[in-house]
């Protein structure tokens, strides 16, 4: 049974990630937002081995999307929407390419899933994201009626899971409840972000960035 806040948060290896999900970097002075990865001992996972194998399989597809974002110069976050065991939408961050502040991986993946199915309600679906979604993306998942959110690296700076839990505890009402599973392939997701921001710092400092 889900807790009263509506989110059941299950985390494997805790990789603490701090990052700027936006793409308006300041290469001079402030520099690029940093990412910190800190792994502690993994906790036992409540999900069965079969379910976790599925989560990791689909998260690897999201990581492939994140790698594409990195090659395109976008913040490397990828997302996949799965319904009845089938991928119905996938995308990566594209705010720079589309000049669109809402073009986060999760939003684009949800849009593509809705367009493919001819329905913006994705009832029973699972949204996979390489990084804990922001408030905008989590709100879109709630409106889409996805059943479950599975993410990789937690984002204490912009991640929305704990924030929505706090809103519920303060009396906020939402008309849909989403199960949340965190920490799936978190280290892989964090490494992409760490490398990306290290490269950006190199560009800002006039250095030659590393090649992926």
Backbone as ProteinMPNN parsed JSONL, in Angstrom:
{"seq_chain_A": "XXXXXXXXXXXXXXXXXXXXXXXXXXXXXXXXXXXXXXXXXXXXXXXXXXXXXXXXXXXXXXXXXXXXXXXXXXXXXXXXXXXXXXXXXXXXXXXXXXXXXXXXXXXXXXXXXXXXXXXXXXXXXXXXXXXXXXXXXXXXXXXXXXXXXXXXXXXXXXXXXXXXXXXXXXXXXXXXXXXXXXXXXXXXXXXXXXXXXXXXXXXXXXXXXXXX", "coords_chain_A": {"N_chain_A": [[0.843, -1.197, 0.0], [0.484, 2.241, -0.766], [2.098, 5.023, 0.862], [0.581, 7.728, 2.779], [1.269, 10.075, 1.508], [1.301, 9.398, -1.107], [3.439, 8.538, -2.573], [5.657, 5.921, -3.06], [8.795, 5.46, -2.204], [11.572, 3.831, -3.28], [14.886, 3.157, -2.969], [17.948, 2.195, -4.427], [21.363, 1.924, -4.694], [22.551, 4.837, -3.318], [23.094, 7.576, -5.054], [24.11, 10.717, -4.852], [23.206, 13.47, -6.547], [23.938, 16.672, -7.74], [22.85, 19.079, -9.871], [22.354, 21.317, -12.646], [19.442, 21.433, -14.283], [18.631, 23.048, -16.286], [19.637, 24.811, -19.304], [20.93, 27.19, -19.495], [23.786, 28.108, -19.136], [26.448, 29.777, -17.381], [29.323, 30.601, -18.519], [31.376, 32.234, -17.657], [32.777, 33.579, -14.71], [30.512, 32.688, -12.587], [30.498, 30.131, -13.596], [29.938, 26.697, -14.48], [27.212, 24.714, -13.265], [27.777, 22.48, -10.606], [28.276, 18.939, -10.153], [27.794, 16.507, -7.772], [28.81, 13.367, -6.759], [28.047, 10.858, -4.546], [28.359, 7.878, -3.15], [26.755, 5.604, -1.027], [26.357, 2.7, 1.096], [24.432, 0.199, -0.509], [20.909, -0.21, -0.154], [18.618, -2.879, 0.703], [16.509, -3.954, -1.937], [13.061, -3.637, -2.419], [11.571, -4.484, -4.527], [10.915, -7.343, -6.653], [13.326, -9.613, -8.08], [12.873, -10.037, -10.817], [11.317, -7.802, -11.54], [13.143, -5.749, -10.999], [15.126, -6.373, -12.837], [13.772, -5.761, -15.203], [13.44, -3.021, -14.79], [16.099, -2.155, -14.895], [16.744, -2.876, -17.493], [15.094, -1.196, -19.084], [15.968, 1.228, -18.119], [18.514, 1.32, -19.137], [17.988, 1.885, -21.785], [17.048, 4.469, -21.481], [19.401, 5.631, -20.611], [20.89, 5.439, -22.95], [19.573, 7.355, -24.455], [20.247, 9.581, -22.926], [22.989, 9.674, -23.41], [22.946, 10.374, -26.095], [21.955, 12.955, -25.843], [24.119, 14.188, -24.593], [26.044, 14.049, -26.626], [24.913, 15.85, -28.33], [25.288, 18.181, -27.042], [23.548, 18.834, -25.051], [22.226, 18.848, -21.666], [22.865, 15.755, -20.244], [20.304, 13.913, -19.94], [17.989, 11.325, -20.077], [14.896, 9.746, -21.106], [12.289, 7.271, -20.952], [9.18, 5.897, -21.883], [7.156, 3.277, -20.897], [4.725, 0.884, -21.683], [2.744, -1.843, -20.941], [4.988, -3.5, -21.215], [6.212, -2.544, -23.497], [8.117, -0.129, -25.259], [6.894, 3.036, -25.684], [7.479, 5.636, -25.985], [10.296, 7.745, -26.181], [13.035, 9.878, -25.345], [15.404, 12.62, -25.144], [16.946, 15.315, -23.283], [16.353, 18.444, -24.825], [16.39, 21.196, -24.837], [18.105, 23.226, -25.763], [18.335, 22.688, -28.546], [15.679, 22.956, -29.375], [15.023, 25.417, -28.484], [13.452, 25.665, -26.202], [12.264, 25.879, -23.03], [10.812, 23.927, -21.753], [11.525, 21.513, -22.791], [12.412, 19.054, -21.554], [13.721, 15.755, -21.059], [11.806, 13.951, -19.989], [9.343, 15.219, -20.451], [9.268, 15.337, -23.271], [9.351, 12.612, -23.888], [6.926, 11.741, -22.777], [5.154, 13.213, -24.362], [5.619, 12.065, -26.879], [4.824, 9.46, -26.401], [2.094, 9.86, -25.875], [1.275, 10.869, -28.372], [1.761, 8.677, -30.009], [0.003, 6.772, -28.988], [-2.375, 8.053, -29.216], [-3.62, 9.261, -27.097], [-3.567, 11.248, -24.276], [-3.594, 10.305, -21.749], [-1.791, 8.021, -20.006], [-2.352, 5.57, -18.737], [-1.378, 3.12, -16.443], [1.185, 3.061, -17.379], [4.826, 3.273, -17.244], [7.24, 5.605, -16.385], [10.533, 6.113, -17.149], [13.428, 7.716, -16.044], [16.673, 9.078, -16.262], [17.527, 10.744, -14.289], [16.246, 12.036, -11.232], [13.09, 13.467, -11.664], [12.142, 16.941, -12.248], [9.852, 19.369, -10.78], [8.11, 20.199, -12.838], [8.217, 18.061, -14.676], [7.434, 15.887, -13.099], [4.878, 16.716, -12.473], [3.714, 16.57, -15.019], [3.795, 13.815, -15.393], [1.991, 13.001, -13.442], [-0.381, 14.15, -14.425], [-0.553, 12.665, -16.751], [-1.231, 10.276, -15.758], [0.529, 8.158, -15.242], [1.567, 5.028, -13.944], [3.871, 4.413, -12.528], [7.003, 5.805, -11.566], [10.316, 5.561, -12.412], [13.576, 6.205, -11.581], [17.054, 7.184, -12.027], [19.712, 8.679, -10.871], [19.359, 10.507, -7.863], [18.252, 13.9, -7.381], [18.868, 16.263, -5.342], [18.806, 19.005, -5.549], [16.998, 19.938, -7.588], [15.158, 17.93, -7.812], [11.878, 16.455, -7.585], [10.463, 14.623, -6.015], [10.602, 14.46, -3.103], [9.677, 17.014, -2.612], [7.03, 17.016, -3.533], [6.005, 15.143, -1.792], [6.238, 16.606, 0.574], [4.438, 18.655, 0.027], [2.038, 17.204, -0.017], [1.916, 16.356, 2.637], [1.443, 18.764, 3.798], [-1.129, 19.18, 3.164], [-1.854, 19.409, 0.494], [-3.778, 18.415, -2.334], [-3.845, 15.846, -4.704], [-5.033, 14.377, -7.688], [-4.137, 11.934, -8.474], [-2.023, 9.166, -7.854], [1.361, 8.281, -7.746], [3.654, 5.679, -7.946], [7.013, 5.49, -6.853], [10.313, 4.629, -7.735], [13.612, 4.717, -6.958], [17.175, 5.178, -7.73], [18.003, 3.346, -9.678], [20.473, 2.068, -11.627], [21.968, 4.275, -10.906], [24.63, 5.186, -10.63], [25.655, 5.071, -13.243], [24.105, 7.011, -14.512], [24.836, 9.291, -13.059], [27.551, 9.456, -13.7], [27.555, 10.17, -16.414], [26.573, 12.783, -16.192], [28.514, 13.987, -14.54], [30.82, 13.846, -16.212], [29.915, 15.424, -18.326], [29.597, 18.023, -17.156], [32.186, 18.47, -16.326], [33.476, 18.659, -18.791], [32.225, 20.993, -19.708], [33.177, 22.865, -17.891], [35.812, 22.82, -18.686], [35.633, 23.972, -21.229], [34.768, 26.495, -20.478], [36.977, 27.411, -19.137], [38.72, 27.727, -21.14], [39.932, 25.45, -21.995], [40.625, 22.411, -23.827], [37.885, 20.371, -24.326], [37.113, 17.071, -23.048], [36.781, 14.218, -25.179], [33.959, 12.28, -25.988]], "CA_chain_A": [[0.0, 0.0, 0.0], [1.255, 3.472, -0.835], [1.956, 5.87, 2.03], [-0.453, 8.755, 2.638], [1.68, 11.126, 0.581], [1.061, 8.923, -2.456], [4.65, 8.102, -3.25], [6.441, 4.878, -2.41], [10.141, 5.707, -2.699], [12.497, 2.742, -3.016], [16.161, 3.564, -3.524], [19.043, 1.259, -4.338], [22.576, 2.657, -4.365], [22.213, 6.249, -3.248], [24.041, 8.461, -5.702], [23.595, 12.057, -4.651], [23.597, 14.278, -7.696], [23.536, 18.06, -7.786], [23.06, 19.531, -11.228], [21.448, 22.317, -13.171], [18.737, 20.792, -15.376], [18.447, 24.018, -17.359], [20.791, 24.862, -20.198], [21.443, 28.55, -19.562], [25.0, 28.133, -18.352], [27.218, 31.004, -17.344], [30.686, 30.1, -18.608], [32.34, 33.146, -17.058], [32.411, 33.951, -13.36], [29.839, 31.643, -11.817], [30.869, 28.838, -14.144], [28.87, 25.727, -14.665], [26.719, 24.079, -12.045], [28.561, 21.281, -10.3], [27.585, 17.68, -9.861], [28.511, 15.753, -6.766], [28.365, 11.973, -6.658], [28.48, 10.284, -3.276], [27.666, 6.592, -3.023], [26.797, 4.904, 0.247], [26.009, 1.283, 0.975], [23.121, -0.02, -1.111], [19.888, -0.778, 0.706], [17.886, -3.967, 0.058], [15.427, -3.507, -2.795], [11.814, -4.322, -2.132], [11.026, -5.071, -5.75], [11.443, -8.65, -6.976], [14.456, -9.599, -9.014], [12.387, -9.876, -12.177], [10.917, -6.41, -11.738], [14.337, -4.914, -11.052], [15.776, -6.633, -14.127], [13.05, -4.959, -16.187], [13.767, -1.613, -14.557], [17.449, -1.888, -15.392], [16.724, -2.989, -18.962], [14.529, 0.01, -19.673], [16.808, 2.364, -17.747], [19.643, 1.371, -20.07], [17.505, 2.602, -22.969], [17.038, 5.882, -21.115], [20.801, 6.064, -20.586], [21.288, 5.649, -24.339], [19.04, 8.66, -24.819], [21.065, 10.585, -22.239], [24.257, 9.764, -24.134], [22.672, 11.162, -27.3], [21.857, 14.356, -25.425], [25.473, 14.668, -24.353], [26.696, 14.257, -27.917], [24.299, 17.021, -28.941], [25.596, 19.355, -26.239], [22.482, 19.063, -24.076], [22.423, 18.173, -20.385], [22.578, 14.351, -20.549], [19.201, 13.249, -19.248], [17.153, 10.59, -21.024], [13.667, 9.202, -20.541], [11.577, 6.271, -21.734], [7.857, 5.538, -21.378], [6.871, 1.865, -21.182], [3.355, 0.459, -21.408], [2.576, -3.27, -21.226], [6.267, -4.079, -21.606], [6.663, -2.001, -24.776], [8.51, 1.279, -25.265], [5.969, 3.816, -26.505], [8.002, 6.978, -26.125], [11.641, 7.935, -25.647], [13.557, 11.193, -25.713], [16.437, 13.176, -24.28], [16.866, 16.765, -23.156], [16.541, 19.136, -26.111], [16.036, 22.6, -24.647], [18.924, 24.062, -26.645], [17.987, 22.431, -29.942], [14.313, 23.399, -29.655], [14.811, 26.734, -27.854], [12.232, 25.411, -25.434], [12.615, 25.57, -21.641], [10.074, 22.761, -21.269], [11.931, 20.323, -23.538], [13.126, 18.061, -20.764], [13.574, 14.404, -21.596], [10.559, 13.336, -19.538], [8.227, 15.868, -21.144], [9.269, 14.921, -24.672], [8.994, 11.194, -23.944], [5.48, 11.66, -22.524], [4.47, 13.728, -25.558], [5.717, 11.08, -27.963], [3.973, 8.324, -26.039], [0.718, 10.266, -26.082], [1.02, 10.969, -29.806], [1.742, 7.325, -30.581], [-1.181, 6.055, -28.525], [-3.569, 8.833, -29.485], [-4.271, 9.528, -25.823], [-2.612, 11.835, -23.347], [-3.623, 9.503, -20.535], [-0.912, 6.859, -20.157], [-2.734, 4.772, -17.571], [-0.648, 1.858, -16.312], [2.523, 3.177, -17.926], [5.963, 3.575, -16.37], [8.169, 6.598, -16.91], [11.916, 5.937, -16.713], [14.261, 8.892, -16.252], [18.001, 8.833, -15.72], [17.692, 11.606, -13.126], [14.986, 12.365, -10.572], [12.434, 14.559, -12.397], [11.821, 18.207, -11.608], [8.425, 19.54, -10.516], [7.378, 20.254, -14.1], [8.129, 16.722, -15.273], [6.623, 15.042, -12.236], [3.498, 17.149, -12.674], [3.241, 16.013, -16.287], [3.574, 12.384, -15.181], [0.745, 12.874, -12.683], [-1.483, 14.432, -15.357], [-0.624, 11.564, -17.721], [-1.719, 9.106, -15.029], [1.435, 7.016, -15.262], [1.472, 4.25, -12.706], [5.126, 4.333, -11.788], [8.155, 6.582, -11.991], [11.58, 4.921, -12.059], [14.656, 7.122, -11.959], [18.405, 6.79, -11.667], [20.367, 9.495, -9.848], [18.541, 11.507, -7.18], [18.679, 15.28, -7.576], [18.363, 17.028, -4.205], [18.666, 20.428, -5.867], [15.797, 20.225, -8.372], [14.262, 16.781, -7.827], [10.541, 16.823, -7.09], [9.795, 13.591, -5.227], [10.449, 14.893, -1.715], [8.883, 18.242, -2.576], [5.613, 16.659, -3.646], [5.658, 14.505, -0.523], [6.05, 17.674, 1.559], [3.179, 19.338, -0.302], [0.94, 16.353, 0.434], [1.861, 16.382, 4.103], [0.9, 20.075, 4.16], [-2.543, 19.213, 2.832], [-2.131, 19.517, -0.939], [-4.509, 17.269, -2.869], [-3.607, 15.499, -6.093], [-6.036, 13.378, -8.072], [-3.506, 10.694, -8.94], [-0.873, 8.774, -7.04], [2.408, 7.652, -8.548], [4.684, 4.942, -7.22], [8.338, 5.952, -7.249], [11.444, 3.746, -7.465], [14.821, 5.475, -7.276], [18.479, 4.569, -7.608], [18.246, 2.305, -10.681], [21.661, 2.428, -12.431], [22.24, 5.665, -10.53], [26.027, 5.541, -10.88], [25.817, 5.308, -14.678], [23.494, 8.295, -14.82], [25.649, 10.342, -12.458], [28.819, 9.567, -14.422], [27.3, 10.97, -17.615], [26.446, 14.183, -15.792], [29.821, 14.449, -14.076], [31.677, 14.061, -17.378], [29.376, 16.548, -19.085], [29.912, 19.295, -16.518], [33.638, 18.632, -16.366], [33.771, 19.174, -20.122], [31.766, 22.373, -19.781], [34.126, 23.687, -17.157], [36.996, 22.936, -19.515], [35.345, 24.965, -22.261], [34.692, 27.796, -19.824], [38.328, 27.811, -18.748], [39.542, 27.806, -22.338], [40.625, 24.186, -22.217], [40.019, 21.533, -24.804], [37.057, 19.407, -23.603], [37.321, 15.655, -23.327], [35.933, 13.67, -26.222], [33.241, 11.091, -25.545]], "C_chain_A": [[0.876, 1.243, 0.0], [1.081, 4.269, 0.445], [0.966, 6.982, 1.749], [-0.052, 9.873, 1.685], [1.558, 10.679, -0.861], [2.288, 8.461, -3.196], [5.352, 7.051, -2.423], [7.842, 4.955, -2.981], [11.053, 4.575, -2.286], [13.807, 3.055, -3.73], [17.194, 2.484, -3.345], [20.286, 2.002, -3.907], [22.266, 4.142, -4.399], [23.311, 7.078, -3.89], [23.479, 9.854, -5.623], [24.109, 12.94, -5.762], [23.087, 15.693, -7.532], [23.859, 18.581, -9.176], [22.066, 20.594, -11.587], [20.781, 21.699, -14.378], [18.506, 21.757, -16.531], [19.707, 24.068, -18.209], [21.343, 26.274, -20.332], [22.676, 28.692, -18.708], [25.658, 29.503, -18.408], [28.691, 30.62, -17.34], [31.735, 30.998, -17.994], [31.86, 33.486, -15.658], [31.827, 32.789, -12.591], [30.232, 30.261, -12.298], [29.667, 27.937, -14.272], [28.49, 25.102, -13.341], [27.459, 22.757, -11.83], [27.664, 20.093, -10.036], [28.422, 16.937, -8.844], [27.946, 14.344, -6.68], [28.935, 11.373, -5.392], [27.697, 9.012, -3.038], [27.844, 6.036, -1.614], [26.364, 3.471, 0.031], [24.591, 1.117, 0.444], [22.176, -0.641, -0.098], [19.212, -1.931, -0.021], [16.733, -3.428, -0.762], [14.185, -4.332, -2.521], [11.26, -5.028, -3.365], [11.664, -6.442, -5.993], [12.543, -8.555, -8.003], [13.993, -9.399, -10.451], [12.008, -8.453, -12.491], [12.14, -5.516, -11.851], [15.103, -5.137, -12.342], [15.104, -5.822, -15.226], [13.387, -3.488, -16.033], [15.139, -1.286, -15.126], [17.496, -1.952, -16.92], [16.192, -1.708, -19.605], [15.34, 1.259, -19.305], [18.023, 2.459, -18.665], [19.232, 2.06, -21.374], [17.458, 4.104, -22.69], [18.459, 6.438, -21.069], [21.346, 6.267, -21.993], [20.785, 6.998, -24.841], [19.863, 9.78, -24.178], [22.404, 10.774, -22.938], [24.09, 10.547, -25.429], [22.581, 12.643, -26.971], [23.247, 14.943, -25.218], [26.195, 14.95, -25.669], [26.163, 15.501, -28.619], [24.566, 18.304, -28.155], [24.515, 19.724, -25.235], [22.849, 18.387, -22.748], [21.988, 16.715, -20.555], [21.56, 13.694, -19.619], [18.337, 12.58, -20.304], [15.942, 10.01, -20.325], [13.009, 8.246, -21.518], [10.229, 6.023, -21.072], [7.549, 4.12, -21.838], [5.435, 1.555, -20.788], [3.194, -0.992, -21.841], [3.854, -3.899, -21.775], [6.839, -3.554, -22.906], [7.018, -0.522, -24.636], [7.596, 2.041, -26.216], [6.415, 5.265, -26.664], [9.386, 7.061, -25.519], [12.195, 9.251, -26.15], [14.711, 11.554, -24.783], [16.243, 14.685, -24.202], [17.151, 17.432, -24.499], [16.178, 20.609, -25.998], [16.831, 23.529, -25.562], [18.483, 23.916, -28.099], [16.626, 23.011, -30.299], [14.038, 24.81, -29.15], [13.547, 26.706, -27.0], [12.598, 25.036, -24.002], [11.881, 24.372, -21.084], [10.533, 21.456, -21.91], [12.861, 19.429, -22.737], [12.831, 16.677, -21.331], [12.227, 13.789, -21.24], [9.351, 13.908, -20.277], [8.137, 15.377, -22.581], [8.886, 13.453, -24.814], [7.495, 11.0, -23.712], [4.692, 12.145, -23.735], [4.477, 12.689, -26.683], [4.871, 9.85, -27.671], [2.506, 8.659, -26.278], [0.355, 10.331, -27.554], [0.922, 9.581, -30.445], [0.452, 6.59, -30.221], [-2.482, 6.791, -28.828], [-4.344, 9.15, -28.219], [-3.243, 10.117, -24.868], [-2.62, 11.142, -21.997], [-2.819, 8.225, -20.789], [-1.115, 5.927, -18.966], [-2.003, 3.431, -17.567], [0.778, 1.924, -16.816], [3.573, 3.462, -16.866], [6.875, 4.562, -17.079], [9.537, 6.353, -16.295], [12.689, 7.211, -17.02], [15.61, 8.657, -15.599], [18.28, 9.665, -14.48], [16.317, 11.895, -12.535], [14.34, 13.579, -11.237], [12.225, 15.813, -11.551], [10.307, 18.291, -11.4], [7.602, 19.551, -11.797], [7.164, 18.847, -14.659], [7.302, 15.772, -14.417], [5.149, 15.418, -12.354], [2.912, 16.593, -13.958], [2.954, 14.522, -16.147], [2.277, 12.14, -14.411], [-0.45, 13.098, -13.6], [-1.658, 13.312, -16.373], [-1.134, 10.28, -17.085], [-0.793, 7.898, -15.152], [1.354, 6.314, -13.913], [2.72, 4.39, -11.855], [6.178, 5.229, -12.421], [9.406, 5.878, -11.498], [12.705, 5.849, -12.5], [16.0, 6.613, -11.461], [18.973, 7.62, -10.534], [19.387, 10.457, -9.192], [19.101, 12.901, -7.428], [18.123, 16.14, -6.442], [18.188, 18.505, -4.489], [17.344, 20.711, -6.561], [14.807, 19.074, -8.404], [12.962, 17.064, -7.094], [9.913, 15.814, -6.147], [9.549, 14.055, -3.793], [9.589, 16.151, -1.618], [7.388, 17.952, -2.664], [5.141, 15.962, -2.375], [5.384, 15.567, 0.536], [4.748, 18.428, 1.308], [1.98, 18.524, 0.159], [0.795, 16.399, 1.948], [1.318, 17.705, 4.612], [-0.552, 20.239, 3.745], [-2.875, 19.343, 1.362], [-2.812, 18.246, -1.437], [-4.172, 17.073, -4.338], [-4.558, 14.365, -6.458], [-5.445, 12.11, -8.653], [-2.28, 10.428, -8.084], [0.103, 7.955, -7.876], [3.392, 6.927, -7.639], [6.047, 5.371, -7.738], [9.411, 4.968, -6.817], [12.713, 4.473, -7.887], [16.085, 4.657, -7.181], [18.797, 3.487, -8.617], [19.352, 2.77, -11.638], [22.057, 3.885, -12.175], [23.671, 6.079, -10.843], [26.276, 5.848, -12.352], [25.271, 6.685, -15.06], [24.336, 9.45, -14.285], [26.952, 10.552, -13.214], [28.654, 10.382, -15.699], [27.253, 12.458, -17.284], [27.78, 14.752, -15.329], [30.741, 14.756, -15.252], [31.228, 15.274, -18.175], [29.796, 17.878, -18.468], [31.418, 19.527, -16.421], [34.068, 19.181, -17.722], [33.386, 20.637, -20.234], [32.686, 23.309, -19.033], [35.399, 23.88, -17.969], [36.816, 23.965, -20.603], [35.348, 26.356, -21.658], [36.069, 28.32, -19.48], [39.268, 27.921, -19.943], [40.32, 26.556, -22.63], [39.918, 23.383, -23.294], [39.204, 20.48, -24.062], [37.416, 17.98, -23.965], [36.377, 15.202, -24.404], [35.251, 12.414, -25.71], [33.485, 9.956, -26.518]], "O_chain_A": [[1.895, 1.29, 0.689], [0.019, 4.203, 1.063], [0.55, 7.167, 0.605], [-0.912, 10.545, 1.116], [1.697, 11.502, -1.766], [2.188, 8.031, -4.345], [5.615, 7.25, -1.237], [8.064, 4.557, -4.125], [11.293, 4.364, -1.097], [13.835, 3.199, -4.952], [17.326, 1.913, -2.262], [20.281, 2.65, -2.861], [21.769, 4.65, -5.405], [24.372, 7.253, -3.291], [22.47, 10.151, -6.262], [25.317, 13.137, -5.9], [21.914, 15.893, -7.215], [25.009, 18.532, -9.611], [21.049, 20.761, -10.914], [21.436, 21.455, -15.391], [18.213, 21.323, -17.645], [20.717, 23.446, -17.88], [22.16, 26.524, -21.218], [22.628, 29.331, -17.657], [25.457, 30.276, -19.344], [29.255, 30.343, -16.281], [32.878, 30.576, -17.822], [30.661, 33.662, -15.44], [32.561, 31.991, -12.007], [30.295, 29.32, -11.507], [28.522, 28.378, -14.18], [29.305, 24.972, -12.427], [27.725, 22.02, -12.78], [26.476, 20.223, -9.741], [29.625, 16.758, -9.033], [26.737, 14.16, -6.543], [30.148, 11.372, -5.18], [26.499, 9.06, -2.755], [28.954, 6.005, -1.082], [26.04, 3.073, -1.088], [23.666, 1.8, 0.884], [22.571, -1.482, 0.709], [19.228, -1.965, -1.252], [16.038, -2.517, -0.31], [14.242, -5.556, -2.405], [10.569, -6.04, -3.257], [12.804, -6.682, -5.596], [12.68, -7.553, -8.705], [14.633, -8.681, -11.219], [12.326, -7.938, -13.564], [12.18, -4.622, -12.697], [15.673, -4.195, -12.892], [15.782, -5.258, -16.085], [13.596, -2.786, -17.022], [15.317, -0.252, -15.769], [18.204, -1.174, -17.558], [16.778, -1.2, -20.561], [15.396, 2.221, -20.07], [18.509, 3.557, -18.941], [20.045, 2.744, -21.996], [17.79, 4.912, -23.557], [18.691, 7.587, -21.446], [22.167, 7.156, -22.218], [21.491, 7.7, -25.566], [20.14, 10.798, -24.812], [22.9, 11.896, -23.048], [24.983, 11.298, -25.822], [23.068, 13.486, -27.724], [23.515, 16.073, -25.627], [26.876, 15.966, -25.807], [26.87, 16.13, -29.406], [24.126, 19.383, -28.551], [24.557, 20.799, -24.638], [23.673, 17.473, -22.712], [20.857, 16.46, -20.969], [21.912, 13.018, -18.652], [17.993, 13.197, -21.312], [15.948, 9.804, -19.111], [13.142, 8.379, -22.735], [10.138, 5.946, -19.847], [7.666, 3.8, -23.021], [4.984, 1.916, -19.701], [3.48, -1.331, -22.989], [3.808, -4.727, -22.685], [7.854, -4.064, -23.379], [6.309, 0.238, -23.976], [7.528, 1.734, -27.406], [5.792, 6.032, -27.398], [9.626, 6.502, -24.449], [11.866, 9.692, -27.251], [14.957, 10.887, -23.778], [15.467, 15.259, -24.965], [18.07, 17.039, -25.218], [15.708, 21.206, -26.966], [16.29, 24.507, -26.077], [18.282, 24.91, -28.795], [16.438, 23.507, -31.41], [12.949, 25.343, -29.36], [12.701, 27.598, -27.069], [13.187, 23.978, -23.779], [12.274, 23.84, -20.045], [9.985, 20.397, -21.604], [13.958, 19.091, -23.183], [11.818, 16.465, -21.997], [11.579, 13.175, -22.087], [8.45, 13.171, -20.677], [7.054, 15.04, -23.058], [8.177, 13.084, -25.751], [6.866, 10.18, -24.382], [3.675, 11.551, -24.093], [3.464, 12.47, -27.348], [4.275, 9.267, -28.576], [1.758, 7.844, -26.817], [-0.73, 9.907, -27.953], [0.089, 9.354, -31.321], [-0.118, 5.876, -31.046], [-3.566, 6.218, -28.709], [-5.566, 9.292, -28.248], [-2.169, 9.546, -24.675], [-1.729, 11.377, -21.181], [-3.143, 7.447, -21.687], [-0.163, 5.552, -18.283], [-2.009, 2.703, -18.56], [1.516, 0.946, -16.699], [3.254, 3.842, -15.74], [7.235, 4.366, -18.239], [9.692, 6.38, -15.074], [12.614, 7.729, -18.134], [15.684, 8.099, -14.504], [19.173, 9.333, -13.7], [15.332, 11.988, -13.268], [14.983, 14.621, -11.362], [12.142, 15.758, -10.324], [9.569, 17.389, -11.799], [6.514, 18.977, -11.839], [6.056, 18.495, -15.066], [6.555, 14.948, -14.944], [4.276, 14.55, -12.338], [1.75, 16.19, -13.991], [1.984, 14.019, -16.715], [1.552, 11.186, -14.693], [-1.418, 12.337, -13.565], [-2.775, 13.036, -16.81], [-1.434, 9.311, -17.782], [-1.252, 6.756, -15.167], [1.103, 6.937, -12.882], [2.648, 4.475, -10.629], [6.236, 5.389, -13.64], [9.547, 5.624, -10.302], [12.774, 6.233, -13.668], [16.077, 5.738, -10.599], [18.75, 7.31, -9.364], [18.653, 11.155, -9.891], [20.3, 13.058, -7.659], [17.028, 16.688, -6.564], [17.491, 19.195, -3.746], [16.631, 21.633, -6.166], [13.721, 19.216, -8.965], [12.935, 17.809, -6.115], [8.901, 16.129, -5.522], [8.411, 14.043, -3.323], [8.854, 16.329, -0.646], [6.584, 18.563, -1.96], [4.01, 16.165, -1.933], [4.427, 15.457, 1.302], [4.041, 18.795, 2.246], [1.011, 19.083, 0.671], [-0.316, 16.473, 2.473], [0.792, 17.776, 5.723], [-1.145, 21.3, 3.944], [-4.05, 19.386, 0.999], [-2.47, 17.14, -1.018], [-4.208, 18.021, -5.123], [-4.849, 13.498, -5.634], [-6.154, 11.304, -9.254], [-1.593, 11.352, -7.648], [-0.292, 7.053, -8.615], [3.899, 7.502, -6.676], [6.214, 5.591, -8.937], [9.424, 4.521, -5.67], [12.868, 4.81, -9.061], [16.081, 3.563, -6.616], [19.777, 2.763, -8.438], [19.181, 3.747, -12.366], [22.427, 4.62, -13.091], [23.904, 7.206, -11.277], [27.018, 6.774, -12.679], [25.889, 7.424, -15.827], [24.528, 10.458, -14.964], [27.413, 11.684, -13.36], [29.516, 11.195, -16.032], [27.818, 13.285, -18.0], [28.135, 15.875, -15.686], [31.373, 15.812, -15.284], [32.051, 16.059, -18.645], [30.292, 18.761, -19.168], [31.868, 20.673, -16.433], [34.922, 20.064, -17.796], [34.137, 21.436, -20.792], [32.949, 24.423, -19.486], [35.998, 24.955, -17.954], [37.725, 24.747, -20.881], [35.873, 27.295, -22.257], [36.31, 29.526, -19.523], [40.462, 28.176, -19.784], [41.263, 26.577, -23.421], [38.763, 23.644, -23.629], [39.763, 19.752, -23.242], [37.951, 17.709, -25.04], [35.279, 15.744, -24.536], [35.886, 11.576, -25.071], [32.966, 8.856, -26.326]]}, "name": "protein", "num_of_chains": 1, "seq": "XXXXXXXXXXXXXXXXXXXXXXXXXXXXXXXXXXXXXXXXXXXXXXXXXXXXXXXXXXXXXXXXXXXXXXXXXXXXXXXXXXXXXXXXXXXXXXXXXXXXXXXXXXXXXXXXXXXXXXXXXXXXXXXXXXXXXXXXXXXXXXXXXXXXXXXXXXXXXXXXXXXXXXXXXXXXXXXXXXXXXXXXXXXXXXXXXXXXXXXXXXXXXXXXXXXX"}
